Amino acid sequence: MDGSQIPMNEAGVDAAAESGSKVNVAKAERWLSGAVGVGLIYFGIRKRSTPGTLLALAGGNLLLRGILGRSILYKLLGINTADKMKAAKQATHTGNFKVEKSIAVDRSPEEVYRFWRNFENLPRIMKHLKSVRSIDDRRSHWVAKAPAGMQIEWDAEITDERENGKIAWRSLESSEIKNNGVVIFEPISDGRATELRVYLEYDLPAGKIAKAFAKAFGKDPDKIVDEDLRRFKGLMETGEAAYGQMARG
């Protein structure tokens, strides 16, 4: 970008001005002020009279209000509709978080994949999960623990799979907790061991259940997933993962 160009946001205004601390008019109001301002300028100029000039000046003030997002009257009255809109948006969304972790496991990709492919095994290593029940070969029902004895449930489906190499899944549209994940099984040490790479993403809407989940899992998701993977590594390398094969077979 040329240094003389001004970065513009989707509303067509100076992005720096919009993000500045003096902005106190919400975006919808700015659009309305700009539209009304242009209309007043147009009609004022057409009248070619003193009232018309006053209309044009008033329109110019409204247009400037829309472009800069600043209102002197709002400032005097201590009003900031821009902040109110921002707070309202935040209130409808608890937040989202992503986790990327990897660990080396002294077991072959086939063994590691076999354990993960049976999702019903996962509560053995993921302490925030109460249970996972397979519905069919691609869909499963998940139940997570939450504070105060609550539990959170959702359905998920496998979206991509490569035997002994990859499993990807996501929650169904009807789920209150939106999430998706990918697990990659990379052979190392000539195939005798596996580098396990885990990618998890949760999108939490506002609501009691989502907030409970965020409280249970969202405080330090990196640490929680790291502990889960270390638990999994210990389980696999002590030979107990044979249970996964028996459960699936």
VMD Tcl script that draws the C-alpha trace (Angstrom):
set ca {
  {0.00 0.00 0.00}
  {1.27 3.48 -0.94}
  {2.13 5.60 2.12}
  {-0.27 8.32 0.90}
  {-3.25 5.97 1.01}
  {-5.54 6.04 4.04}
  {-6.72 2.65 5.39}
  {-10.51 2.46 5.07}
  {-12.89 0.12 6.90}
  {-16.09 -1.39 5.53}
  {-18.11 1.74 6.35}
  {-15.79 3.82 4.17}
  {-14.43 5.98 6.95}
  {-10.94 6.58 8.24}
  {-10.16 3.44 10.26}
  {-7.90 5.32 12.60}
  {-10.61 7.87 13.39}
  {-13.15 5.12 14.07}
  {-10.87 3.29 16.47}
  {-9.85 6.46 18.28}
  {-10.94 7.21 21.81}
  {-13.12 10.17 20.70}
  {-15.56 8.02 18.73}
  {-18.86 8.10 20.65}
  {-21.47 7.38 17.96}
  {-22.51 3.84 17.06}
  {-21.99 2.66 13.48}
  {-25.72 2.48 12.66}
  {-26.18 6.08 13.85}
  {-23.21 7.17 11.75}
  {-24.74 5.68 8.63}
  {-28.06 7.40 9.35}
  {-26.36 10.74 10.12}
  {-24.39 10.55 6.90}
  {-27.46 9.71 4.79}
  {-29.59 12.47 6.33}
  {-26.69 14.90 6.09}
  {-26.24 14.28 2.36}
  {-29.99 14.76 1.85}
  {-30.04 18.08 3.72}
  {-27.02 19.37 1.80}
  {-28.68 18.46 -1.50}
  {-32.02 20.14 -0.71}
  {-30.33 23.13 0.93}
  {-28.21 23.83 -2.14}
  {-31.22 23.51 -4.44}
  {-33.21 26.11 -2.48}
  {-30.52 28.79 -2.95}
  {-31.83 30.79 -0.02}
  {-30.94 31.59 3.59}
  {-33.05 28.68 4.93}
  {-31.47 26.51 2.31}
  {-28.00 27.54 3.43}
  {-28.92 26.68 7.02}
  {-30.18 23.29 5.88}
  {-26.94 22.68 3.99}
  {-24.87 23.64 7.04}
  {-26.92 21.34 9.25}
  {-26.47 18.58 6.69}
  {-22.74 19.15 6.65}
  {-22.62 18.82 10.42}
  {-24.54 15.53 10.28}
  {-22.32 14.25 7.47}
  {-19.21 15.09 9.49}
  {-20.77 13.34 12.52}
  {-21.25 10.23 10.44}
  {-17.75 10.26 9.00}
  {-15.86 10.94 12.24}
  {-18.22 9.15 14.62}
  {-18.09 12.05 17.05}
  {-20.89 14.07 18.61}
  {-20.16 17.20 20.69}
  {-23.62 16.95 22.29}
  {-22.99 13.29 23.25}
  {-19.65 14.30 24.74}
  {-21.27 17.06 26.86}
  {-23.99 14.66 28.07}
  {-21.55 11.80 28.70}
  {-23.24 9.55 26.13}
  {-21.32 6.96 24.11}
  {-23.51 4.73 21.94}
  {-20.44 3.19 20.30}
  {-19.37 1.65 23.62}
  {-22.92 0.51 24.34}
  {-23.11 -1.34 21.02}
  {-19.75 -2.95 21.68}
  {-20.88 -4.10 25.12}
  {-24.12 -5.49 23.67}
  {-22.21 -7.54 21.12}
  {-19.94 -8.93 23.79}
  {-22.95 -9.87 25.92}
  {-24.28 -12.14 23.15}
  {-21.07 -14.09 22.90}
  {-19.13 -15.76 25.68}
  {-16.03 -16.12 23.53}
  {-14.00 -18.65 21.62}
  {-10.66 -20.29 22.05}
  {-8.30 -22.45 20.06}
  {-5.76 -24.98 21.24}
  {-2.89 -26.55 19.29}
  {-0.78 -29.17 21.03}
  {1.48 -32.05 20.08}
  {3.19 -34.90 21.88}
  {5.38 -37.87 20.96}
  {3.96 -41.25 21.91}
  {6.03 -44.42 21.91}
  {3.42 -46.40 20.03}
  {2.74 -46.86 16.32}
  {0.27 -44.60 14.47}
  {-2.00 -47.61 14.05}
  {-2.27 -48.12 17.82}
  {-2.70 -44.44 18.59}
  {-5.29 -43.99 15.83}
  {-7.21 -47.05 17.01}
  {-7.58 -45.57 20.50}
  {-8.74 -42.14 19.28}
  {-11.08 -43.53 16.63}
  {-13.15 -45.07 19.39}
  {-14.35 -41.77 20.86}
  {-15.80 -43.61 23.84}
  {-12.20 -43.94 25.07}
  {-11.67 -40.19 25.31}
  {-13.19 -39.60 28.78}
  {-10.39 -41.83 30.11}
  {-7.86 -39.14 29.20}
  {-9.94 -35.94 28.99}
  {-11.06 -35.08 32.50}
  {-13.62 -32.49 31.39}
  {-15.55 -35.21 29.54}
  {-18.07 -37.35 31.36}
  {-18.92 -39.65 28.48}
  {-18.92 -40.06 24.71}
  {-21.40 -42.41 23.08}
  {-21.16 -43.54 19.46}
  {-24.45 -43.06 17.57}
  {-23.19 -44.61 14.36}
  {-19.88 -44.90 12.51}
  {-19.60 -41.13 12.00}
  {-21.74 -39.47 14.69}
  {-21.34 -39.39 18.46}
  {-22.96 -37.83 21.53}
  {-20.67 -35.96 23.95}
  {-21.30 -35.07 27.60}
  {-18.93 -32.69 29.40}
  {-18.71 -31.88 33.10}
  {-19.40 -28.38 34.41}
  {-19.41 -26.67 37.83}
  {-22.29 -27.09 40.31}
  {-23.14 -30.55 39.03}
  {-24.14 -29.31 35.58}
  {-23.36 -31.17 32.39}
  {-23.16 -29.99 28.81}
  {-24.15 -32.18 25.86}
  {-23.72 -31.96 22.10}
  {-23.62 -34.18 19.03}
  {-20.64 -34.33 16.69}
  {-19.83 -35.87 13.33}
  {-16.63 -36.93 11.61}
  {-15.95 -34.60 8.68}
  {-12.67 -36.01 7.38}
  {-10.78 -39.19 8.08}
  {-7.68 -40.97 6.86}
  {-7.04 -44.31 8.52}
  {-4.01 -44.19 10.82}
  {-3.38 -40.62 9.69}
  {-6.14 -38.14 10.55}
  {-9.52 -37.67 12.22}
  {-11.48 -34.42 11.96}
  {-14.85 -33.73 13.54}
  {-17.26 -30.91 14.31}
  {-20.39 -30.38 16.36}
  {-23.74 -30.57 14.59}
  {-25.67 -27.37 13.82}
  {-28.18 -28.04 16.59}
  {-25.45 -28.10 19.26}
  {-25.34 -25.24 21.77}
  {-21.57 -25.60 22.09}
  {-20.01 -25.12 18.66}
  {-16.69 -26.88 18.32}
  {-14.44 -28.72 15.92}
  {-11.20 -30.61 16.13}
  {-8.50 -32.39 14.15}
  {-6.10 -35.06 15.32}
  {-3.13 -35.95 13.11}
  {-1.06 -39.10 13.60}
  {2.44 -38.62 12.18}
  {4.80 -41.63 12.17}
  {8.24 -41.06 13.70}
  {11.17 -43.34 14.58}
  {10.57 -45.42 11.43}
  {6.92 -45.88 12.32}
  {7.55 -47.27 15.78}
  {6.31 -44.09 17.45}
  {3.81 -41.31 16.70}
  {3.79 -37.56 16.86}
  {0.22 -36.75 17.87}
  {-0.97 -33.27 16.88}
  {-4.26 -31.99 18.26}
  {-6.19 -28.89 17.12}
  {-9.33 -27.90 19.04}
  {-11.59 -24.89 18.58}
  {-14.65 -23.89 20.62}
  {-17.10 -21.07 19.84}
  {-19.24 -20.27 22.88}
  {-22.45 -18.22 22.59}
  {-23.92 -16.39 25.56}
  {-25.99 -18.43 27.98}
  {-25.78 -20.31 31.23}
  {-24.55 -23.54 29.68}
  {-21.87 -21.90 27.55}
  {-20.64 -19.86 30.51}
  {-20.44 -23.01 32.62}
  {-18.40 -24.71 29.92}
  {-16.10 -21.70 29.63}
  {-15.60 -21.75 33.38}
  {-14.82 -25.46 33.38}
  {-12.60 -25.61 30.32}
  {-11.81 -22.09 29.15}
  {-9.69 -20.78 32.03}
  {-6.51 -22.35 30.74}
  {-7.35 -24.65 27.79}
  {-3.70 -25.02 26.77}
  {-2.78 -26.41 30.18}
  {-5.82 -28.70 30.29}
  {-5.15 -30.19 26.85}
  {-1.46 -30.55 27.68}
  {-2.37 -32.54 30.79}
  {-4.81 -34.66 28.77}
  {-2.12 -35.53 26.23}
  {0.39 -36.43 28.93}
  {-2.24 -38.66 30.50}
  {-2.83 -40.25 27.10}
  {0.90 -40.79 26.55}
  {1.21 -42.52 29.93}
  {-1.83 -44.68 29.21}
  {-0.56 -45.77 25.80}
  {3.00 -46.43 26.86}
  {2.02 -48.55 29.87}
  {0.12 -50.91 27.60}
  {-3.35 -50.09 28.94}
  {-4.46 -48.82 25.53}
  {-5.12 -52.40 24.50}
  {-8.53 -51.66 26.05}
  {-9.23 -49.35 23.13}
  {-8.70 -52.15 20.65}
  {-10.90 -54.54 22.62}
  {-13.65 -51.95 23.02}
  {-13.68 -51.26 19.26}
  {-13.20 -54.81 18.13}
}
mol new
graphics top color blue
foreach p $ca { graphics top sphere $p radius 0.5 }
foreach p [lrange $ca 0 end-1] q [lrange $ca 1 end] { graphics top cylinder $p $q radius 0.2 }
display resetview
